[in-house]
Amino acid sequence: MTGRGGRGTGPTPRARRDLPDTAARDDTAGTVGTDHAGGWDGTVGTDHAGGPDGTAGTDRAGASGGYLAVDSGGSGLRVAVGTVARGVLAERRSGEPVRTGPRGIDPEHLMGQLVPMVRALTEESGVGRLDTVVVGATGLATLGDALRAELPAAARREFGADTLALAADAVTAYAGALGPRPGAVVAAGTGLIALGTDLTGWRRADGWGHLLGDCGGGAWIGRAGLEAALRAFDGRAGGSTALLACAEREFGPMPGLPGLLYPRTDRAAVLASFAPRVAECAADDQVAAGILRSAARAMAESAAAVCPAGGEPRVAFTGGLFKMGDVLVGPLAEELARLVPGAERVPAAGDPLLGSVRIASELVTGSLTLPCDDALLTVTSVRG
């Protein structure tokens, strides 16, 4: 089943009443690991870059060269360069998300950020040629036509690439969490999407954006929390005075909230910035606890919709939203057991950047098992 790209970035820092631009940033992305070479068993390493004297190593991968792995999300770019033999050798990140416009995701804006980052990474790592490039991008399935048309030539021209893979962020989240195994992954941050595979095709649920779906994601939780605050402000049933107090600290007097929120292009991020306040109130406030219970139910429903049929499917949950802890994870475990009683819940091995690294490594070795899909995962030879 083909699908459209979802959103997978984490909840944003708290948005003060003047709603600065930094409200849209993701503070949960994390860094790629520090002690592994990038196998399927854990995080990607960064401690193998140097030679015995501590200087940057030279590329010892032979004719296969190196790889470039990119995670382009709502909080900006995270980029890693490495080789299969030595794992990730250097990383960079930017806090500026790639623009979208009439043509969808803007390839010029992506390359404008990526080229100087990659030049610094190749100099730091000693990898002179990047034969394989993997770009995981939020919104690729619905907004990726310009990337698919222009990025192969750009990757060849700028990086000397022979192979380019373009993946929806849900696919890189899956690869980072479960690797080359059948199962289901729910990626929850600002938005929410579930993706499952039996390794012959993909099944997808939700990821429709904060206006039409992303049920249980950060923006969904934040919006529900703000609705409860406004109900309390109005004196309507279903309100929460605790959430009202939090909302007034965050955004100021409630009558001004629509004017602050509606004109912004990053409404989803601002809504998600209130989700941690809902979690903080949940221990002592029944309305807040009910919102998180409903979010957990929505997540479990999406997981159930994409689980491969038969057996005991593996299910992993990944994304910054789960940093809320037991107030969300506890109800989620209960709802998953109720809706998918045979599921084996497993910890996510890593994040979407690790997923891009894993896909790149398997392309280099010719062992990619995740299914290709016109919307979700395409691999293109870009040899001149």
Secondary structure by P-SEA (a helix, b strand, c coil): ccccbbbbbccccccccccccccccccccccccccccccccbbbbccccccccccccccccccccbbbbbbbcccbbbbbbbccccccccccccccccccccccccaaaaaaacaaaaaaaaaaaccccccbbbbbbcccccccccccccaaaaaaacccccbbbbbcaaaaaaaaccccccbbbbbbccbbbbbbccccbbbbcccccccccccccaaaaaaaaaaaaaaaaaccccccaaaaaaaaaccccccccccccccccaaaaaaaaaaaaaaaaccccaaaaaaaaaaaaaaaaaaaaccccccbbbbbbbccccccccccaaaaaaaaaaacccbbbbcccccaaaaaaaaaaaaaacccccccccccbbbbbbcc
